[in-house]
């Protein structure tokens, strides 16, 4: 799968809803009901970060939920890319980009949403064919204002900003023409996960799904 084809697939996933939940799952038992709650609220694209021991198993469990489009986040190596694909991940998200990782995405046939911070990084990825990129860590590197400025010289790049974005900040990003969606963890707060309060998570997802863009 070429970088251009990967970006086409990534854009289609980003366009499913205004928000892609960024999920850190420590308890495998939470995976399926969490996916069901988020999908019921209108957020079908789910990013499970590879930061916990059960992340790959969580991807496999969530991929079985009807309507869920599950991807792997914090993908740092070709090995992780392959394991995520085998677990059922339909896309991969990385905080940055390396030649090894982009090569793996092409070989494994996994749409990659590569991360970039600077105009130089964005331009290098664009030269490779990645017209859809992750802007990370969004709030720490200038937020919506930075992306608005980047749209001037690089209007052909579309972003999924992630990192520190809250429900209150999300509309500022979604109003920008170069933003397809945002990544956010606020739709699955730790206290709701710990208590199994799936109804609250569904309501948070429903509110997020209604954000204008």
C-alpha positions in Angstrom: 0.0 0.0 0.0 1.6 3.3 -1.1 1.7 6.3 1.2 -0.8 8.0 -1.0 -3.2 5.1 -0.6 -2.6 5.0 3.1 -3.5 8.6 3.4 -6.7 8.0 1.4 -7.7 5.2 3.9 -6.6 7.4 6.9 -8.7 10.3 5.6 -11.8 8.0 5.3 -11.3 6.8 8.9 -10.8 10.4 10.1 -14.1 11.4 8.4 -16.1 8.8 10.3 -16.6 11.2 13.3 -15.2 14.4 14.6 -13.3 12.6 17.4 -11.1 9.5 17.5 -11.0 8.3 21.1 -7.4 7.7 22.2 -7.6 4.8 24.6 -5.1 3.4 27.2 -6.5 0.1 28.3 -5.1 -1.6 31.4 -7.8 -4.1 32.0 -8.7 -6.4 29.1 -12.2 -6.9 30.5 -13.0 -3.3 29.8 -12.1 -3.5 26.1 -15.3 -4.8 24.5 -17.8 -2.9 26.6 -15.8 0.3 26.1 -15.9 -0.2 22.3 -19.6 -0.9 22.4 -20.2 2.3 24.5 -18.2 4.5 22.1 -19.7 3.0 19.0 -23.2 3.4 20.4 -22.4 7.1 21.0 -21.4 7.6 17.4 -17.6 7.3 17.6 -16.7 4.2 15.5 -12.9 4.9 14.9 -11.0 3.8 18.0 -7.3 4.2 18.7 -5.9 1.8 21.3 -2.4 2.9 22.3 0.3 0.2 22.6 1.3 1.4 26.1 0.0 -1.5 28.1 0.6 -5.2 28.3 -3.0 -6.1 27.1 -3.2 -3.5 24.3 -3.0 -6.1 21.5 -5.5 -8.3 23.1 -7.7 -5.3 23.6 -7.5 -4.5 19.9 -8.5 -8.0 19.0 -11.5 -7.9 21.4 -12.7 -4.5 20.2 -12.3 -5.4 16.6 -15.1 -7.9 17.1 -17.6 -5.2 18.0 -20.0 -4.4 15.2 -19.3 -1.0 13.7 -15.9 -0.5 15.4 -12.9 0.5 13.3 -10.0 -0.2 15.6 -6.5 1.0 15.1 -3.2 0.8 17.1 -1.7 4.0 18.5 1.9 4.7 19.7 3.2 2.4 17.0 7.0 2.8 17.2 8.5 -0.2 15.3 7.8 -2.5 12.3 7.4 -5.4 14.8 4.6 -3.5 16.6 3.0 -2.7 13.2 2.9 -6.4 12.2 1.6 -7.5 15.6 -1.1 -4.8 15.5 -2.2 -5.9 12.1 -2.4 -9.5 13.2 -4.5 -8.5 16.2 -7.0 -6.9 13.9 -5.9 -3.2 13.7 -7.2 -1.5 10.6 -4.9 1.5 10.9 -1.8 2.6 12.8 -1.0 5.9 14.4 2.6 7.0 15.3 3.8 10.0 17.3 6.4 10.6 14.6 7.8 8.8 11.6 10.9 6.8 10.7 11.9 5.2 7.5 11.6 1.8 9.1 8.0 2.5 10.2 6.9 3.9 6.8 8.5 1.0 5.0 6.6 -1.4 7.4 3.3 0.3 6.7 3.8 -0.2 3.0 4.9 -3.8 3.3 2.2 -4.8 5.9 -0.5 -2.9 4.0 -1.6 -1.0 7.1 -2.7 2.7 6.7 -0.4 4.8 8.7 -1.2 8.2 10.3 2.4 9.4 10.9 3.1 12.2 13.4 4.7 15.5 12.6 5.5 18.7 14.5 7.4 21.0 12.3 7.0 22.3 8.7 10.1 20.4 7.8 8.7 17.1 9.1 5.4 17.7 7.4 7.1 18.4 4.1 9.2 15.3 4.3 6.1 13.2 4.8 4.3 15.0 2.1 7.1 14.3 -0.3 6.7 10.6 0.5 2.9 10.8 -0.3 1.5 11.3 3.2 -1.1 14.0 2.7 -2.9 13.1 6.0 -0.8 13.3 9.2 -1.0 13.4 12.9 -0.1 16.7 14.6 1.3 15.8 18.0 1.5 16.8 20.8 -1.0 19.4 19.6 -1.6 21.6 22.6 2.1 21.6 23.6 3.3 22.8 20.2 1.0 25.7 19.6 -2.4 24.2 19.4 -5.1 25.3 16.8 -3.2 28.6 16.2 -0.1 26.7 15.0 -2.2 24.5 12.6 -4.0 27.6 11.3 -0.6 29.1 10.4 0.6 25.9 8.8 -2.4 25.9 6.5 -1.0 28.9 4.8 2.1 27.4 3.2 0.9 23.8 3.3 -2.8 23.8 2.6 -2.6 20.3 0.9 -2.0 18.5 4.2 -4.8 17.4 6.4 -4.3 16.7 10.1 -5.6 14.8 13.0 -4.3 16.8 15.9 -3.8 14.8 19.1 -2.3 15.6 22.5 -3.9 17.5 25.4 -7.1 18.3 23.5 -10.2 18.7 25.6 -13.9 18.9 24.8 -13.6 22.6 25.2 -10.6 22.9 22.9 -11.8 20.5 20.2 -14.1 23.0 18.4 -11.2 25.4 17.8 -9.4 22.6 15.9 -12.4 21.3 14.1 -13.2 24.8 12.7 -9.9 24.7 10.7 -10.0 23.7 7.0 -6.9 21.5 7.4 -8.3 19.4 10.3 -10.3 16.2 9.5 -10.9 15.2 13.1 -9.2 15.3 16.5 -7.8 12.6 18.8 -9.0 12.8 22.4 -9.0 10.8 25.6 -11.7 12.8 27.4 -14.5 10.6 26.0 -13.2 7.7 28.2 -12.3 9.2 31.5 -10.4 6.9 33.9 -13.0 7.1 36.6 -15.7 6.0 34.3 -13.5 3.1 33.0 -12.7 2.0 36.6 -16.4 1.9 37.6 -17.7 0.5 34.4 -19.9 3.5 33.8 -20.5 2.8 30.1 -23.6 5.0 30.0 -21.5 8.1 30.9 -19.0 7.1 28.2 -21.8 6.7 25.6 -23.1 10.2 26.5 -19.6 11.7 26.2 -19.2 10.0 22.9 -22.6 11.3 21.7 -21.6 14.8 22.6 -18.3 14.5 20.8 -20.0 13.0 17.7 -22.1 16.1 17.4 -19.2 18.6 17.3 -19.4 20.6 14.2 -16.6 20.5 11.6 
